[in-house]
Amino acid sequence: MITYIGSENIISPLGSSAQENFLQVKNGKSGINLFKNVGVGKEDLHLSKIKILTVDYKFDYLLSNCLNNIVNESAASIIDSEDTIVIISTTKGDIEDNLTTPIQQSINKLQKEFNLAHTPIVISNACISGVLAMNTANNFIQSNTYKHAFVIGADAISSFVLYGFQSLYAVSDEPCQPFDKERKGITLGEAAAGVLMSDDESVFKTEPLEFVEGTSSNDANHISGPSRTGEGLYRTVSKTLELGNVNVAEIDFISAHGTGTLFNDEMESIAFDRLDMNNIPLNSLKGYFGHTLGAAGLIESAIAMQSIRNNTLIKSLGFKEEGTSGGINILAENLEKEVTTILKTASGFGGCNASAIIRKLK
């Protein structure tokens, strides 16, 4: 049975649709800007903030609008069906406005607003949450637990999260530069993104793609530091290739995690080198959107899906000179080429790693 994936949506500083966001990044536009007096010591920092998002309960706003956009690109009858589940990926939910229950009240609101038959499921596993949520949806569909899954990732910038990353000395004082020799750390971002996944091709208003397979792995290396050998990432990609019956030679493009920190980017390059993926074009989109945490895996998957639809690979913004040891093929310029099959990866705190393969329908 095929799991179809499509109706992708992105809400970010660059726009409110996947198509609009793709066009902006294709043209080299970034959502990252300098904001005054926002750091723990009132430093000026670069962030990717949605400037028009001035409402309270930003997390609720992002969830609701992203889900509504995807519903509008799907068959109207499925959102409140018993055969449908909504899966939410987030790291901190609405922690800025609701410190005690930052996720539960938002989920209750969403269920009531869309008259959902089932309480949404929350996937909160650090920065792999978005990819893990898609993998979970695929498992539900393949096991006939549900026929359709709306998968939404969202996180909003908060002082709690920003100060936390600053305490780890992980925030760059410049826009992040994934995989670059001069990289200094992450740039935080806020956004929402999502997809519809289903066993029924007819529920999509535009032609969907195929979600081939996805897995996860945890190397338990350190609470915040990745494995120096890339073991967890190596294992999940190997398993995804095996279960999906896909050869390395079939992968046209890698949408990597690429946070811009010294250790993460180095780890990824080592893992891809171990996987014999050195020559496959690769990018990180953090230079456009910042690190959007629970939304990152879904934003980057949606842009990769747009790359398949438009046969255009997006350059890794901020990259100038290779700064990792793995010898990987980082895109310094946009590349026009036929794109059939993409690999999406994600890595996060606690040693967690996830991967997924999406391809054009045969």
N, C-alpha and C positions, 0 to 999 in steps of 0.2 A: 504494500500500500504506500502511495506517495503522500508525504506531508507537503502541502502547498504553502507558500509564504508570499505575502504581498501587502498591498494597501498601506505601504510604509509612510510614516509621518514623522516630521521633526519640528519642534518648536524651540527656537534658540535665538540668540541675538541677531542671527543672520536671516531669520524668516520663520514662517509658520507652516511650511510644507516641505516635503522631501525634495521636490523639484526646485523650489526656490533656494533652499540651502545648498543643493548640489551646484546650481548655477553660480552662487556666490563663491563657493570654495574653488570651483573651476576657474573663476576669474581672480583667484588669489586673495579674496576678501577674508579678513579675520574678525571674529566677534570680540577679540581681546582689546581692552582699553585700560588706561591708567585711571585709578580711582584714588581720591585723596583721603588720608586719615582713616584707613580701614583696618590696618594691622593691629596686632595686640599692643604695640607701642605707638599706635597712631601713625604708622608708616604709610606712605603712598605705595600701592601695590597694583599690579596688572591683574585684572579679572575679566572673565567673560560673563558679563551680567546683562540680563534682558532689561534694558533701561525703561521700557514702557511698563514693566511688571512692578507697579508700585502698590498693588493691592495687598491687604493682609492675607494670610493663608495662601502664600504663593504656591506651595506644594499642591494644595487642592485645586487651584486654578490650572496648573500645568497638567495634572492628571485628567481633569474633566475635559479640558479643551483638546488634549491629544487623543483621548479615547473617542470623543465626538467626531474628530476629523477622520479617524479610521473607520468608525461606524458609517460615516457618509460615503466611504469608498467601498462599502460592502453591502451585501443583501440586507435589507431592512429587518427581515424577520429573525435574524440569528442572535442579536445582542441579548435579548431576554429569554432565549431558549434554554430548556433543560440540558441541551447538548453543548452548551457554551460555558466556558470558564474564562474569567479575567485573571491574569497573572500580573502582579505589580513587582517591579524590581526597584529597590531604593536602598540607600545606606542609612540615612537618618530621617527620612520622611519630613514631617512638619515640625522639626525640633526647634525652629526659631520662634514659632507661635504657640507650640504645645509641648512643653518639656516632659510632661508626665506620660502622655500617651501619643507620641508623635506620629504613629501610623494608624492605630485602630480607629480613631474617630474619622480620619480621612477615608478609610476603607468603607466605613458605615455610610458616609455621605455619598460615596460613589455608587454603592449598591442601591441606595434609595433613588438617586438621581436617574439611573439608567434601568431601574426596575430589574436588576440582575437576579436570576434564578438561584445563583450560588454566591456565597460570600467570596470575594476575591482572595486569591492566595498570594502571599507576600514572600518574595525571594530577597533576602538581605544577607548577602555573603560578600561583603567588601566590594572591590571593584570588578569582580567577575559576575556580579548580580544580573546584568543585562543578558549576557550570553547564557548564563545558567538558566535564566527564565525561559529563553527560547528552547533550550535543551529539555527543560521540564515540560513545556507545551508539546514538544515532539513526542516525548515519552507517553504523555496522556493520550495523544491522538493515535499513536501506534498500538497502544494497549486497548483501544476502543473505550477508554474511560470517558472522554469527551470527543466530539467531532470538530469543534471549533475552539480556538483560544485567541483572545485579544491580549497581547503582551505589551505592557506599557512600562517604560523606565522613566523615573523622574527624581531629580534632586535640585534643591535651591541652595544658593550660597547663604551660609549663616556664619555668625561670629564663632559659634561653637566649633564648626568644622574647620574654618580658616585658622583659628588660634591653635587648634590641635595639630594641624600640619606644620604650622610655624614652630611649635614646640619640638618637632622632630627635625627642624632645620631642613625641611623638604620643599619650601616655597621659594621659587626664583624671584629675584627683584627685577627681572626682565621677562618679556613674553617667553614662554617655554620653547626649548629647541630640542625636540626629541631626536635621539641618536647622534646629535652633533657633538663635536669635540669640546665645544664651549658650554655645553648644557649645565644648568645650575639647579634645576628642580622643576616642580610642577607649577602650573597656573591653574587656579580653580575656575570652574565654570558652572553655570546652571542651565538646565534644559529639560525637555521631555522628548521622548521618541518612542515609537512603537510600531508593531506589525500585527497583521492578522495571520494566523496559521490555521489550516483546516485540511480535512481529508476530501473536501469537495471543491473542485476547481471553479464551479459555477457561482460561488458566493462572492467572488472578486469582480469588481467592475472593470479592472484592467488586468491584463494577463499576469498571473503570478509566476513565481520562480519555484524551484524545488528546494526544500530543506532536506539535505541528504542525511546528515548525522551530526551529533554533537555529544561531547563527553566532558568530564572534569576530572581533575586530579589534585591532590594536596601533598606537597613534599614536607610539610610541617617543619620547615627550616628555621623559621624565626617569626616572632609576632609581627614584625614590620619589614624585615629584610628578606629579599628573595634568595633562593638557592643560587650559589655561585656557579653551579654547573647547568642550571636551567632544567633540572630533573623533572619538576612537576609539569612544566610546559612541554617538555619533550614527551612525557608519558601521555598527556591528554591528546596531543596532536597525533601521535603514533596510533593511539586507540581509535580516534575518530577516523583516520584514514583506513584502518583495518575494518572497522564496523561498516563504514560507508563503501567499502570495496573500491577505494579511490587510490590511484598511484600518485606519487609526488609529481610526476611529469604532467599530470592532468591539471594541477593547480596553476591558474593564470596569474594569481595575485594574492598577496597576504595583507589583510588589514590588521596590523599589529596593535598592541596596547600602547607602547611608546610614551611613557609618562614624562620623559625629560629628566628623570633622576639618574644619577650616576650608576647605581646598582641595577635598577630595573632594566634599563636599555641594554646594558652589558649582558645581563642574564638572558634576555630575549635573543640577542645576536648569537650567543653561544648555543642556545637551544636550536635555533634555525640552522646553524652550521652543523650541529649533530644530526639534524634531520635531512641533510643534503639539499637544503632549500636556498642556498646562497645566491643562485641566479634568478630566483623568482622575484619580480617587482614587489616592493613592500612600501607601505607608508604608515605614518601615525597622523591622526587628525587632531591631536591635542593642540597644535599650533593655530587651529581655526576656532575650536570650541572650548579650549581649556579642558581640564579634567572634570567631567560632569558626573563622576562617581557612578551611581546606580543607573544613570541614563547612557553612560559612555558606550557600553557594548551594543546598545540598540541604535544609537546615533550612527556609530561607525558601520554597523551592519546595513542600515538604511542607505548610507552613502555608497557603500560597496554594491548594494543592489542597484542603485542608480548608475553606478559604473558599468554594471552588466547591461543595463537597458540602453546606455548611451555609448558603450564601447570606448570609455575614457577613464583612465586611471589618474587620480589626483596626486600631485606632488606633496611631499612631506614638508609643510611650511616650517621655516626656522632651521632647516637642515642645510648646512653649507659644506662641512668637512667631516668625514667619517670619524666618529669618536668611540667606536666599539671594536672589539677584537674579532668578531665573528665573520667579518667580510661579507656582509649581506648587501643586497641590491636595493638600496634606499632611493626612492624616486625624488630627484632634485628638480624635475620638471614634469608637467602633465604629459601623459603618454596616450596617444590615440592607438588603440589596438582592439581586436576582437576579444571580448572577455566572456568566458563561458562559466568558469568555476572559480570560486573565491574561498579562501580560508580566513576565518575570523578568529582571533585569539584574544584572551584577556588574562591578566594576572593581578593578584591583590594581596593585601596583608594576610598574615597567617599561613602563607605558603599555598594559597588557593590559585588554581589555574583552570581555564576552560577554553574550549575550541569548538568551532562549528564549520560545516561546509555547506555552502549555498551555490546552486548552479542554475543555469538556464534550462528550461524544460526541453527534453529531447524530442 
